[in-house]
Amino acid sequence: SLHDALPIFLEKVAKLQPGEKQTLKSFANDLIPVLCTEMKTPGFWGNADRVSSLQGLVGYRLVDSGVDAVVERYESLANDLVQLAKARQVDLLG
């Protein structure tokens, strides 16, 4: 599920300090409902402005996580996370 995939993805791309794994797990748990709400919008993926806005929100939340390794690459990670959500949309919206 995406609940498991998000933290695992972030662990793979970022060198984490002790304790940051739990922070990213909490980040993922907080982010999933936001992703679901946005993706339920009819035509969401066809609306570049909405997708861009979601990437901005994900980026803001990554910075807000305070995890240095994630903050350093927040823009590319935000894009990757939104694409991961798109790929896992069936999981998310079941």
Buried (B, 14 or more C-beta within 10 A) or exposed (E): EBBEBBBEBBBEEBEBEEEBBEBBBEBBEEBBEBBBEBBEEEEBEEEEEBBEEBBEBBBEBBBEBEBEBBBBEBBEBBBBBBEBBBEBBEBBEE
